[in-house]
Amino acid sequence: MKKPIDLHTPLKRYFGFDNFKQNQEDIIRSLLDKRDVFVLMPTGGGKSMCYQLPALLMEGTAIVISPLIALMKNQVDALRHNSEDDGVAHFINSSLNKAAVDKVKSDIQRGVTKLLYVAPETLTKDENVAFLKGIKISFYAIDEAHCISEWGHDFRPEYRKIRPIINEIGNAPVIALTATATEKVRSDIKKSLAMTDVVEYSSSFNRANLYYEVRPKTNQIDKDIIRFIKQHPGRSGIVYCLSRKKVEELAEVLRTNDIKAQAYHAGMDAATRSQTQDAFLMEDIDVIVATIAFGMGIDKPDVRFVIHYEIPKSLEGYYQETGRAGRDGGEGICIAFYSYKDLQKLEKFMIDKPVAEQEIGKQLLKETASYAESSLCRRKLILHYFGENYEPDNCHNCDNCLNPKKKVEAKDFLCRAIEAVIATKENFTEEYIIDILQGNETDEVLAHHHEDLDVFASLEDVEEKTLSPVLKQAVISGYFEKDVDNFGVLKVTKAGKAFLKSPKSFQIVEDNEFDEMEEEEPLQSGGSCAVDPVLYDMIKDLRKRMAKDLDVPPYVIFQDASLEAMATIYPQTIKELENIPGVGAGKAKRYGEEFCKLIKQHCEDNEIERPEDLRIRTVANKSKLKVSIIQAIDRKVMLDDLAESKGIDFEELLDEIEAIVYSGTKINIDYFIEEILDDDHIMDIYDYFKESETDDIEDAIDELGADYTEEEIRLVRIKFISEMAN
């Protein structure tokens, strides 16, 4: 019998570890035996070791296919640090000049290079294929293998070409590695790579040290994030945003509030990205604000928090990104902000994609929304998504488990739901089944004549917030299963049929309700929600007196929403006043002195200590769009032409112009108004606002009547505010 090779000595020699993690050793031995291997291992589980160590021990060069330059650079640097010869590991990508590429090829030919990192695009180039054909390949490692699948969170079409290229270069064992993969994705990976006789290794997805929380996203989100970071001083963290614009804006806001933060996204040049990444690793900065371009393969063990500014596109993506926290086993706080608005935005992004891709995207979004809204244990939900059963009812490390909701008996509801799924021949999704149970005569229900079923409207008095968790939690409990290949239709399992025959207690927790009003709304007049109602009344009186003296309506000076913010944050200087929403520098200087004096006196008289974390400094709005709008208006560009040139609709343009004049900037749009409105109309609307106590558009429409359109009223209101207030 062949004596097994000693792996612990090279483990210690090359990496300084005494022992392997989880099933690393078995994976490495399978690869040394020249078997195809599939590895499913969560972030921080030690995937890289599974191909790095065998590459160092085997004859030839291992080809590591990886999607990101940053990952390649990071791993190559680490391997060189642990080796006597820098040539032990190389990467080839677009960042290298011809001399550097020649050096790589020379080291490979000399036999010193044990690992060569390439992107799939680089691998497919004819000159690279021709070169690699003449090289002894030990094995191929496909890192981030979920990129192969359309059902994965980071699908890349070029990954589909890997197998044909391997066949062309020359066969050798293949190891596919991923940190996130549902059953569907796993099947896709193996099929695409033609891994038939494959050894599979799967590690638990449970990261017990990670705390999961979902918060409603409000117009105070920047303040919430700043407050959180200030409560964790000196800790490393990542804030993920969907757009590059938001990444840059938020990074600037954090820096303004004395947080060491930098932006990171794919639109930045390679040198800046590399610099930012190194600064984060070296702890010169604490927080990275990034798109999902950041983090794949980044090995920083002490990231203490991961914040999602918007809910991610898929649970896989969410798991992957949160997995960057607490990789050393220490604290990892994962907070996601959720709003319907963001969900709708993500759906809009899919419109231009092929129909099949849209359907997949919508299903993945549904799963994410379901996770965000659920009151069940977050850990249980995540692990179930990856096909793992988490037994405990309370993990004691997520928001839902630390604040558990009261359970509701739903045995009868589940029986009706099972009957409905059976009656509709197991061909429909959760949403459709809820329509059947509630008796909603939708076009689809009527088309299938399901309004005639006995089970139709059997639970018509039960709200969706109860029925939806019944179905979701029945899936987790194993009474239903989702057919992923068939758009997520529900199938009744053996356990579900047994439950119907002999029902037992089935308790659920109702979903969390996310009030749509919690989403960010434009600044407008409304009822007071100020922290200090006494101060609010005082500054409201001051505004009224000032308005009377100046002979203008009160809202011209400051809007109600600005007063509310003053009665919350207590600005005492003109500089602080400029940070109040809806108050620009001009307005602060013109009207602000008396307000600051009154607020300061109120704080002294009542011994009010302003909370430090509420004094959030905002960034002066240097938006290119706003600047270019002002410049275009100065040049008397017609507003409809301006909207078209900026790629926005006319209503959005008016929103931007209103924000400009309400914050105190004077502009003149008379040239446009006079072109489209007669003088009498202009005068009537102008006089209305002069006499009115409110600038509310709805009130103006009611008062002025049907002869005036909303658009006309808004245009004259802009003129009025600009002339009277600025």
C-alpha positions in Angstrom: 0.0 0.0 0.0 1.3 3.4 -1.0 2.3 5.6 2.0 0.2 8.8 2.0 2.3 11.9 1.3 3.1 14.1 4.3 1.2 17.4 3.9 1.7 18.9 7.3 5.4 19.7 6.7 4.9 21.7 3.5 1.9 23.3 5.2 4.1 24.6 8.0 7.0 25.4 5.6 5.1 27.4 3.0 2.2 28.9 5.1 3.3 28.6 8.7 0.2 26.7 9.8 0.3 23.6 12.0 -3.1 22.2 11.0 -5.6 22.2 8.1 -9.1 23.8 8.4 -12.2 21.7 7.9 -11.8 19.4 4.9 -8.8 21.2 3.3 -6.5 18.1 3.6 -9.0 15.7 1.9 -9.5 18.2 -0.9 -5.7 18.5 -1.5 -5.2 14.7 -1.5 -8.0 14.3 -4.1 -6.3 16.8 -6.3 -2.9 15.1 -5.8 -4.6 11.9 -6.9 -5.5 13.7 -10.2 -9.3 13.7 -9.5 -11.7 16.5 -10.6 -12.8 18.3 -7.4 -15.7 20.6 -6.6 -15.3 22.7 -3.5 -18.1 24.6 -1.8 -16.6 26.6 1.1 -17.8 29.8 2.6 -15.7 33.0 2.5 -12.9 32.7 5.1 -12.9 28.9 5.0 -9.5 28.7 3.3 -10.4 27.9 -0.4 -7.1 29.3 -1.7 -5.0 26.8 0.3 -6.9 24.0 -1.5 -5.1 24.8 -4.8 -2.0 26.7 -3.6 -0.4 23.9 -1.6 -1.0 21.1 -4.2 0.4 23.4 -6.9 3.6 23.8 -5.0 3.9 20.0 -4.6 3.0 18.9 -8.1 5.0 18.8 -11.3 4.2 21.6 -13.8 2.3 24.8 -13.5 -1.2 25.2 -12.1 -3.5 27.6 -14.1 -5.7 29.6 -11.7 -8.6 31.2 -13.4 -9.8 34.2 -11.4 -12.1 37.1 -12.3 -10.3 40.0 -10.7 -6.9 41.6 -11.1 -7.0 42.6 -7.4 -7.4 39.1 -6.3 -4.5 37.9 -8.5 -2.1 40.6 -7.2 -3.1 39.9 -3.6 -2.5 36.2 -3.8 0.7 36.4 -5.9 2.2 38.8 -3.4 1.4 36.5 -0.5 2.9 33.4 -2.3 6.1 35.3 -3.2 6.4 36.4 0.4 6.4 32.7 1.5 8.8 31.5 -1.1 12.5 31.8 -1.9 11.9 32.6 -5.6 9.6 35.5 -6.8 8.9 33.4 -9.9 6.9 30.9 -7.9 3.7 32.7 -8.8 2.7 35.1 -11.6 -0.3 36.6 -13.2 -0.9 37.6 -16.8 -3.4 40.3 -17.5 -3.9 43.6 -19.4 -2.0 45.6 -16.9 1.4 44.0 -17.9 3.6 45.3 -20.7 5.4 43.1 -23.2 8.6 42.9 -21.1 6.7 41.8 -18.0 4.8 39.1 -20.0 8.1 37.8 -21.5 9.5 37.5 -17.9 6.5 35.5 -16.8 6.8 33.1 -19.8 10.5 32.7 -19.2 9.9 31.7 -15.5 7.2 29.2 -16.6 9.6 27.7 -19.1 12.4 27.4 -16.5 9.9 25.4 -14.4 10.0 27.8 -11.3 6.4 29.0 -11.7 4.0 26.8 -9.9 0.9 29.0 -10.1 -0.2 31.2 -13.0 -3.2 33.4 -12.4 -5.2 34.5 -15.5 -8.6 36.0 -16.2 -10.8 33.9 -18.5 -10.5 36.6 -21.2 -6.7 36.4 -21.0 -6.8 32.6 -21.2 -8.8 32.6 -24.5 -6.2 34.8 -26.3 -4.6 32.8 -29.2 -1.0 33.7 -28.3 -1.6 32.5 -24.6 -3.3 29.3 -25.8 -0.4 28.6 -28.2 2.1 29.2 -25.4 0.3 27.1 -22.7 0.0 24.1 -25.1 3.8 23.6 -24.8 3.7 23.7 -21.0 3.2 20.9 -18.4 -0.1 21.8 -16.7 -0.5 20.3 -13.2 -4.2 21.2 -12.9 -6.7 24.0 -13.6 -8.3 25.9 -10.7 -11.5 27.8 -11.4 -11.9 30.3 -8.5 -15.3 32.1 -8.0 -16.8 29.3 -10.1 -20.3 30.6 -9.5 -19.5 33.1 -12.3 -20.2 30.2 -14.7 -23.9 30.1 -13.9 -26.7 32.5 -15.0 -28.3 31.7 -11.6 -25.1 32.8 -9.8 -24.9 36.3 -8.3 -22.0 37.4 -10.6 -22.6 35.6 -13.9 -19.8 36.2 -16.5 -20.4 34.8 -20.0 -16.6 34.4 -20.6 -16.6 31.7 -17.9 -18.7 29.6 -20.2 -15.7 29.3 -22.6 -13.4 27.8 -20.0 -14.0 24.1 -20.8 -13.4 24.4 -24.6 -10.2 26.3 -23.9 -9.0 23.6 -21.4 -9.7 21.0 -24.1 -7.6 23.0 -26.6 -4.6 23.6 -24.2 -4.6 20.0 -22.9 -6.5 18.1 -20.3 -5.5 18.0 -16.6 -7.5 17.7 -13.4 -10.0 20.6 -12.7 -10.8 22.0 -9.2 -13.8 24.4 -9.1 -14.2 26.5 -6.0 -17.0 28.8 -4.9 -18.1 30.4 -1.6 -21.8 30.7 -2.6 -23.8 28.3 -4.7 -27.3 27.0 -4.5 -28.1 23.5 -5.8 -29.0 25.0 -9.2 -25.7 26.9 -9.5 -23.7 23.8 -8.4 -25.3 21.7 -11.1 -24.6 24.4 -13.7 -20.9 24.6 -12.7 -20.3 20.9 -13.0 -22.2 20.6 -16.3 -20.4 23.6 -17.9 -17.0 22.2 -16.8 -17.9 18.7 -17.9 -17.0 17.4 -14.4 -18.6 13.9 -14.5 -16.4 11.8 -12.2 -16.0 14.5 -9.6 -15.3 14.4 -5.9 -17.4 17.0 -4.0 -16.7 18.7 -0.7 -19.1 21.0 1.0 -18.6 23.0 4.2 -21.2 24.5 6.4 -22.4 28.0 5.4 -23.0 29.0 9.0 -20.8 31.9 10.1 -21.8 31.9 13.8 -19.8 35.0 14.5 -21.7 37.2 12.0 -24.6 39.3 13.3 -27.3 40.0 10.6 -29.8 42.9 10.7 -32.1 44.6 8.2 -33.1 48.2 8.9 -35.7 50.3 7.1 -34.1 52.8 4.8 -35.2 56.4 5.6 -34.0 59.8 4.5 -31.7 59.7 7.6 -29.6 56.8 6.2 -26.4 58.8 5.9 -26.8 59.9 9.5 -27.5 56.4 10.6 -24.4 55.1 8.9 -22.2 57.9 10.4 -23.6 57.3 13.8 -22.9 53.5 13.6 -19.3 54.0 12.4 -18.6 56.6 15.1 -19.9 54.0 17.6 -17.2 51.6 16.3 -14.1 53.9 16.2 -11.0 52.6 14.4 -12.8 49.5 13.2 -12.4 48.4 9.6 -15.6 48.2 7.5 -17.1 48.1 4.0 -20.2 50.0 2.9 -21.6 48.6 -0.4 -23.7 50.9 -2.7 -25.2 50.0 -6.1 -24.1 53.0 -8.1 -20.7 54.6 -8.6 -22.2 58.0 -8.0 -23.6 57.1 -4.6 -20.2 55.5 -3.7 -18.4 58.7 -4.3 -21.0 60.9 -2.6 -21.1 58.8 0.5 -17.3 58.5 0.8 -17.1 62.3 0.7 -19.9 62.6 3.4 -18.0 60.2 5.6 -14.7 62.1 5.1 -16.5 65.4 5.9 -17.5 63.8 9.2 -13.9 62.9 10.1 -14.1 59.2 9.1 -11.1 57.8 7.2 -13.0 56.6 4.1 -12.3 56.1 0.4 -14.4 55.2 -2.6 -13.8 52.1 -4.8 -15.5 51.2 -8.0 -14.7 49.8 -11.5 -14.9 53.2 -13.1 -11.7 54.3 -11.3 -8.3 53.8 -12.9 -6.4 50.6 -11.9 -3.7 52.6 -10.0 -6.2 54.4 -7.8 -8.1 51.2 -7.1 -4.9 49.3 -6.1 -3.8 52.3 -3.9 -7.1 52.3 -2.1 -7.1 48.6 -1.6 -3.5 48.7 -0.2 -4.4 51.6 2.1 -7.4 49.6 3.5 -5.2 46.5 4.0 -2.5 48.6 5.8 -5.2 50.4 7.9 -4.4 53.8 6.6 -8.2 54.1 6.0 -10.9 52.5 8.1 -13.9 52.4 5.7 -14.2 51.4 2.0 -17.3 52.7 0.2 -17.6 50.4 -2.8 -19.7 48.8 -5.5 -19.5 45.0 -5.6 -16.3 45.4 -7.6 -14.5 45.5 -4.3 -13.8 42.6 -2.1 -13.8 39.4 -4.2 -10.8 37.5 -2.9 -9.6 40.3 -0.6 -8.1 38.7 2.4 -8.5 41.2 5.3 -9.4 39.1 8.3 -10.5 41.9 10.7 -13.3 43.6 8.8 -15.7 44.3 11.6 -18.8 45.5 9.7 -20.3 45.3 6.3 -23.2 47.7 5.5 -25.4 47.5 2.5 -26.7 50.9 1.5 -29.3 49.2 -0.7 -30.6 45.6 -0.6 -28.4 43.4 -2.9 -29.7 41.8 -6.1 -29.5 38.3 -4.7 -29.0 36.4 -1.5 -25.9 34.8 -2.9 -24.4 38.2 -3.5 -25.4 39.3 0.0 -23.9 36.2 1.6 -20.7 36.7 -0.4 -20.4 40.4 0.6 -21.3 39.9 4.3 -18.8 37.0 4.3 -16.0 39.6 4.2 -16.7 40.5 7.8 -15.1 38.7 10.8 -13.0 36.3 8.8 -10.7 35.9 11.8 -13.6 34.5 13.8 -14.1 37.8 15.7 -17.1 40.2 15.6 -18.7 40.8 12.3 -21.8 43.1 12.1 -23.8 42.9 8.8 -26.5 45.6 8.4 -28.6 45.9 5.2 -30.9 48.9 4.6 -34.2 48.0 2.8 -36.8 50.0 0.9 -39.4 49.2 -1.8 -37.9 52.0 -3.8 -34.6 50.2 -4.2 -36.3 47.0 -5.1 -38.1 48.8 -7.9 -34.9 50.4 -9.1 -33.2 47.0 -9.4 -36.2 45.7 -11.4 -35.9 48.7 -13.7 -32.2 47.9 -14.3 -33.3 44.5 -15.8 -35.6 45.9 -18.5 -33.0 45.9 -21.3 -31.8 42.4 -20.6 -33.0 39.2 -22.4 -36.3 37.8 -21.2 -34.8 34.7 -19.6 -32.2 36.8 -17.7 -35.0 39.1 -16.5 -37.0 36.1 -15.2 -34.0 34.8 -13.3 -33.2 38.3 -12.0 -36.8 38.7 -10.7 -36.8 35.4 -8.9 -33.5 36.2 -7.2 -34.9 39.6 -6.2 -38.0 38.0 -4.7 -35.8 35.8 -2.5 -33.9 38.8 -1.3 -37.0 40.8 -0.5 -38.5 37.7 1.2 -35.3 37.6 3.4 -35.5 41.3 4.2 -39.2 41.3 5.2 -39.2 38.0 7.1 -39.4 37.9 10.9 -37.7 34.4 11.0 -34.2 33.8 12.1 -31.9 35.4 9.4 -29.4 32.6 9.8 -32.0 30.0 9.2 -33.2 31.8 6.1 -29.7 32.1 4.6 -28.7 28.6 5.3 -31.9 27.2 3.9 -31.3 29.1 0.7 -28.0 27.2 0.3 -29.7 23.9 1.0 -28.5 23.6 4.6 -30.8 23.0 7.6 -30.3 25.1 10.7 -32.0 23.4 13.6 -32.1 26.0 16.5 -35.2 28.3 16.5 -33.1 31.1 17.9 -29.5 31.9 16.8 -29.2 34.8 19.4 -27.2 36.7 16.8 -29.6 38.4 14.4 -32.2 41.2 14.8 -35.2 38.9 14.5 -33.8 36.4 17.1 -32.8 39.2 19.6 -36.3 40.8 19.2 -38.6 37.8 18.5 -42.1 38.4 17.4 -45.1 36.6 18.9 -45.9 33.3 17.0 -49.3 32.8 15.5 -51.0 29.3 15.0 -51.3 28.7 11.3 -52.2 25.0 11.0 -55.5 25.6 9.2 -53.9 28.1 6.9 -51.2 25.7 5.9 -53.8 22.9 5.2 -55.7 25.3 2.8 -52.4 26.3 1.2 -51.5 22.6 0.5 -54.9 22.0 -0.9 -54.6 25.0 -3.2 -51.2 23.9 -4.5 -52.6 20.4 -5.2 -55.8 21.8 -6.8 -53.7 23.9 -9.2 -51.6 20.9 -10.2 -48.4 22.2 -8.6 -47.8 24.6 -11.5 -47.9 28.0 -9.8 -45.8 30.3 -7.6 -46.3 31.5 -4.1 -48.0 34.8 -5.3 -50.5 32.9 -7.4 -51.4 30.6 -4.5 -52.1 33.6 -2.3 -54.4 35.1 -5.0 -56.3 31.8 -5.0 -56.6 31.7 -1.2 -57.7 35.3 -1.0 -60.1 35.0 -3.9 -58.4 37.6 -6.1 -59.8 37.4 -9.6 -56.7 38.3 -11.5 -56.4 37.9 -15.3 -54.2 34.8 -14.8 -56.6 33.2 -12.3 -59.6 33.8 -14.7 -57.6 32.5 -17.6 -57.1 29.2 -15.9 -60.7 29.1 -14.5 -59.4 28.7 -11.0 -62.1 30.9 -9.6 -64.3 27.8 -9.8 -62.1 25.8 -7.4 -63.4 24.8 -4.0 -60.3 26.3 -2.3 -60.8 29.7 -4.1 -61.3 32.4 -1.5 -61.1 29.9 1.3 -59.0 32.4 3.3 -60.4 35.7 1.9 -60.3 37.4 5.3 -56.6 36.6 5.9 -54.1 39.3 5.1 -51.1 38.7 2.8 -48.7 39.6 5.7 -50.0 36.4 7.3 -50.3 34.2 4.2 -47.0 35.0 2.7 -45.0 33.8 5.8 -47.2 30.7 5.9 -45.9 29.7 2.5 -42.3 30.8 3.1 -42.1 29.0 6.4 -43.7 25.9 5.0 -40.9 25.7 2.4 -38.3 26.0 5.2 -40.1 23.4 7.2 -40.0 21.0 4.2 -43.8 20.9 3.4 -43.3 22.6 0.1 -40.3 22.8 -2.2 -39.6 25.4 -4.9 -38.9 24.1 -8.4 -36.1 26.6 -9.3 -35.9 25.4 -12.9 -39.5 26.2 -13.4 -39.7 29.8 -12.2 -40.1 28.9 -8.5 -43.4 27.0 -8.7 -44.4 25.3 -5.4 -44.5 21.5 -5.1 -46.0 19.6 -2.2 -43.5 17.3 -0.6 -44.1 13.9 1.0 -44.1 15.7 4.4 -46.6 18.2 3.1 -49.0 15.4 2.1 -48.6 13.7 5.5 -49.3 17.1 7.2 -52.6 17.4 5.2 -53.7 13.9 6.3 -52.8 14.5 9.9 -52.4 18.2 10.7 -50.3 19.3 13.8 -49.4 22.6 15.3 -47.7 25.0 12.8 -46.7 28.3 14.3 -45.5 31.2 12.2 -44.2 34.7 12.8 -45.7 37.4 10.6 -43.4 39.4 8.2 -41.9 42.7 9.2 -43.8 45.7 7.7 -41.7 48.2 5.9 -43.7 51.4 5.7 -43.3 53.0 2.3 -43.4 56.4 4.0 -40.0 55.5 5.5 -38.4 55.9 2.1 -36.5 59.1 1.2 -38.9 61.9 0.2 -38.2 65.3 -1.2 -38.2 68.1 1.3 -41.6 69.6 1.6 -43.9 71.3 4.0 -45.9 69.2 6.4 -46.8 68.4 10.0 -44.1 68.7 12.6 -42.0 65.8 13.6 -39.3 67.8 15.3 -37.5 66.4 18.3 -38.0 69.7 20.3 -41.7 70.9 19.7 -41.2 73.9 22.0 -38.3 75.2 19.9 -40.2 74.3 16.7 -43.1 76.6 17.8 -40.6 79.4 18.7 -38.8 79.4 15.4 -42.1 79.1 13.6 -43.3 82.3 15.3 -40.0 84.0 14.5 -40.4 83.0 10.8 -44.0 84.4 10.9 -42.8 87.8 12.3 -40.0 88.0 9.8 -42.3 87.2 6.9 -44.7 89.9 8.1 -41.9 92.5 8.2 -40.6 91.5 4.8 -44.1 91.2 3.3 -43.6 87.6 2.0 -45.3 84.3 2.9 -43.5 82.4 5.8 -42.5 79.4 3.6 -40.4 81.8 1.4 -38.0 82.2 4.3 -37.6 78.5 5.3 -39.8 75.5 4.6 -41.4 73.6 7.5 -39.1 70.7 6.9 -36.1 73.0 7.4 -37.6 74.2 10.7 -38.1 70.6 11.9 -34.5 69.9 11.2 -33.4 73.0 13.1 -35.5 71.9 16.1 -33.7 68.5 16.0 -30.1 69.4 15.3 -30.0 72.8 17.1 -27.7 74.8 14.6 -26.1 77.8 16.4 -23.9 79.3 13.7 -24.5 80.3 10.1 -22.1 77.4 9.1 -24.1 74.9 11.0 -27.3 76.3 9.5 -26.0 75.7 6.0 -26.1 71.9 6.8 -29.8 72.0 7.3 -31.8 70.4 4.4 -33.2 73.1 2.1 -30.9 75.9 3.5 -28.2 77.0 1.1 -25.4 79.5 2.0 -27.4 82.5 0.5 -30.5 81.7 2.6 -28.5 81.1 5.7 -26.7 84.5 5.5 -29.9 86.4 4.5 -32.3 85.0 7.2 -30.2 82.9 9.5 -28.7 85.2 12.2 -31.9 85.6 14.2 -32.7 81.9 14.0 -29.2 81.0 15.3 -29.5 83.5 18.1 -32.9 82.1 19.2 -31.8 78.5 19.1 -28.6 79.2 21.0 -30.6 81.1 23.7 -33.1 78.2 23.9 -30.3 75.7 24.4 -28.7 77.8 27.2 -32.0 78.5 29.0 -33.0 74.8 29.0 -29.4 73.4 29.5 -29.8 71.4 26.3 -26.7 69.5 25.3 -26.6 68.9 21.6 -26.1 65.2 20.9 -22.7 64.9 19.2 -23.8 62.2 16.8 -26.6 64.4 15.5 -24.4 67.1 14.4 -23.7 65.5 11.1 -21.8 67.7 8.6 -23.1 67.4 5.1 -21.3 68.0 1.9 -22.1 71.1 -0.1 -23.9 69.9 -3.2 -21.4 70.2 -6.0 -23.5 68.1 -8.3 -22.4 68.5 -11.9 -26.0 68.2 -13.0 -27.1 71.2 -10.8 -24.1 73.3 -11.9 -24.8 72.6 -15.6 -28.5 73.4 -15.1 -27.7 76.8 -13.6 -25.2 77.5 -16.4 -27.7 76.4 -19.1 -30.4 78.7 -17.6 -27.9 81.6 -17.5 -27.5 80.9 -21.3 -31.3 80.9 -21.7 -31.5 77.3 -22.9 -35.2 76.3 -23.3 -36.0 73.9 -20.4 -37.6 71.2 -22.5 -34.4 71.1 -24.7 -32.3 71.1 -21.5 -34.2 68.1 -20.0 -33.6 66.2 -23.3 -29.9 67.0 -23.4 -29.5 65.7 -19.8 -31.4 62.5 -20.5 -34.1 63.2 -17.9 -37.8 63.9 -18.2 -39.2 67.4 -17.7 -40.6 66.6 -14.2 -37.2 65.5 -13.0 -35.7 68.7 -14.4 -38.3 70.8 -12.4 -37.4 68.7 -9.2 -33.7 69.8 -9.7 -34.6 73.4 -10.3 -36.9 73.5 -7.3 -34.1 72.1 -5.1 -31.8 74.8 -6.4 -34.1 77.8 -5.7 -35.3 76.4 -2.3 -31.8 76.2 -1.0 -31.3 79.8 -1.8 -29.8 80.2 -5.3 -31.4 82.9 -7.5 -32.2 81.9 -11.1 -34.2 83.5 -13.8 -36.5 81.3 -16.0 -38.7 84.2 -17.3 -37.4 83.6 -20.8 -39.1 80.2 -20.8 -42.2 81.0 -18.8 -43.0 84.0 -21.0 -42.7 81.8 -24.1 -45.3 79.2 -23.0 -47.6 81.2 -20.6 -49.6 84.4 -21.2 -49.0 87.2 -18.8 -52.4 86.9 -17.1 -51.8 83.3 -16.2 -48.3 84.2 -14.8 -49.8 87.0 -12.7 -52.7 84.9 -11.4 -50.4 82.1 -10.2 -47.8 84.6 -8.8 -50.5 86.5 -6.8 -51.8 83.2 -5.5 -48.4 82.3 -3.9 -48.0 85.8 -2.6 -51.2 85.5 -0.6 -51.0 81.8 0.3 -49.9 80.4 3.6 -48.5 77.3 1.9 -46.5 76.5 -1.2 -48.2 73.1 -1.6 -49.0 72.2 -5.2 -52.1 70.3 -4.5 -53.6 73.2 -2.6 -52.6 75.5 -5.5 -54.3 73.3 -8.1 -57.5 73.2 -6.0 -57.5 77.0 -5.6 -56.6 78.0 -9.1 -58.8 75.5 -10.9 -58.6 73.4 -14.1 -57.4 76.2 -16.3 -53.9 75.9 -14.9 -51.7 72.7 -15.2 -49.4 71.4 -12.5 -46.4 72.1 -14.7 -47.4 75.8 -15.1 -48.0 76.2 -11.4 -44.6 74.7 -10.6 -42.8 76.9 -13.1 -44.3 80.1 -11.7 -43.6 78.9 -8.1 -40.0 78.6 -9.1 -40.0 82.2 -10.3 -41.8 83.3 -7.2 -39.4 81.6 -4.7 -36.4 82.8 -6.7 -37.5 86.4 -6.7 -39.0 86.7 -3.2 -36.8 84.5 -1.2 -33.3 84.6 -2.7 
